């Protein structure tokens, strides 16, 4: 995967009282909340485990998006798991 570099003045980070990791986390949460990144990509960019990213969203009252495709995937998984138990 290719990457792009973004220069952020240290003064800006200092004034905002953010580290680079904090800024990445803020950006990931914002892009997820706007629907511009799916949860998996957002938590990956924030470099956080899924459960921790979900907790962060909950603390900020940002609901997890769960649509019909997600439900269909979960139902397929349940069906597959039930088949594995036999």
N, C-alpha and C positions, 0 to 999 in steps of 0.2 A: 504494500500500500504506500502510495506517495504521501508526503507530508508537506505542509506549508508552514512558514515561519511568520510569526507576528511579533513585532517589537513593541514592548510595553515599557514605558519609562518607569524606573524604580520609584521615582517620586510619586507617580500616580498610584502605585501599589501601596506605598507608605501612607499617602494621604487617605486612601480607602481602607487602610489597616487590613490589607489582604496579602496573602502569599500567592505564589503562582498556582499552587494546588487549590487554594480557596477560590481563586478567580475561575479556574477550570470547572470547579464544582458549581459555582454560580451560573456560569454559562451553560453547563449541562442541564441544570434545573430549569433555567429560563427557556432553553430550546425545547425541552420536553413539555413544559407547561404550554408553550405556543403550538405544540403539535408538529414541530419541525424535526424532531428526533424521536424514534421509538425508545422505549425504556432501556432495552438492551444496549443500544448505541450510546445513549445518554450516560448510563451508569459506567459503561466502558470508558468513555471520555473523562468522566469524573474519577476514574480509577477507584471505584467503590464496589464492594460486593452488592449483589442485588438486594438482599434484605436491608442493608444499610441505606442504600439509595431510596428504597421504598419508605423507610422510616423518616428520612429527610423530607421526602415529599409530604408525608403525613403531618410532620411538624409544621410544614408551611401551608397546610390545608390545600394541597394540590392533589386532586383525585387521580388515581390510576385510570388510564383509559383501557377499557375492556369492551371490545366490539363483538359482533357476530362471528367474525373469523376466529377470534381468540376462543370463543365458546365452542365453536366447531372443532378446533384443535384440541381443546381440553376433553371434549366428549370422545374424540378419536383415541386420545391417550388412555382414557378410562376404559374404553372398550378393549384396547390392546392389552392393558394391564389385567383386565378380567380374563382375557383369553390365556394369559401367561400363568394364571393361578390354577388352571385345570390340569 
